[in-house]
Structure formats: structure tokens, C-alpha cells
Amino acid sequence: MSKPISLAGARPSGRVSSVDDVLALVRARGGRATISRRVILQALFDAHRHLTAEELAEAVQSRAPDIHISTVYRNLDDMQRLGVVVHSHLGHGPATYQLASAAHAHFLCEVCDATIDAPDDLFKGLSKTVMTRLGFSIDPIHFAILGLCSACQAAARASG
């Protein structure tokens, strides 16, 4: 089992805005810049959304059919250890993956399954309070926070 990546340490310092930027970061952290890794990263950059490993494998295989899903999983694990990719659990489905530089927390509506991206500044005060009071470093990116979106709250109020 790989060690969880904390919010503070997961994101690369500076802006990574291209596959080449990420591969340079991978190399700087002792990783290898393979063709498979390049194709996987390009699929992540092109997606502009969270992808499951299976969705990522499908996108990768449409570009390079010889890259097996096991290679996708292995690369995701390696890139997580390097702090380049993070995974999140958005409800009851499979984990989703995204570039660490774009990682953010999520709110998930328990009624309609709407997913709302949460800006990091919402958790700064909570992170500090939890650290001060409990000595615990939180990772709000890993799991979605469940609740009700505004539309479902309004519908519940309207129905009594």
C-alpha cells in the first residue's frame, strides 16, 4: 500500500502546464520519462476532468493500442508516489485520477450526485484548526464531502 500524499506535499511547486513539464518533474524526482508515461500524461491533460483508471486506459489505448491497462495502473501508482498524480474517491464509484497540480477537494450531493469542485482556500482554516487541536494533517482531496447541493435543498424545502 502506498503512503498517502498530503495536500501540502502533493502539488508540485511552480506551474506544470504541459506533459514536458510533468516529465521534467518526474525525472527530477528520480522517475523515468517513458513513452507509456508520456501517452498517459497526455491523456490526463487532454481530459480536463477526473478519469477512472479504466477511462484513462481507454483514452490511452485509443492513441497507443499496445499499452495494456496494467501499464496504466503501474504508471498511476508510480506517478502518485512521485507526487505528480493524485486519486480521489467521488462517492461510491471507482477512484478517479488527476494531475496533482490541478487537484482540489469535492462536494458530492447525496441526492442527485452533483459534484462541486471546492477551492483550496475553503480548507485552509480547517486544516490549521485540525493540526493545532489534534496534530493531524488532513487531505481533503482524497474523499468527497457528502451533503446536499442547493437545488436538492430547495426541492426538499418545497416538498415540505
Secondary structure, DSSP 8 states (H G I E B T S, - for coil): ------HHHHS-SS---SHHHHHHHHHHTT----HHHHHHHHHHHHH-S-EEHHHHHHHHHHH-TT--HHHHHHHHHHHHHTTSEEEEB-TTS--EEEEGGG--EEEEETTT--EEEE-THHHHHHHHHHHHHH-----TTTB-EEE--HHHHHHHHHT-
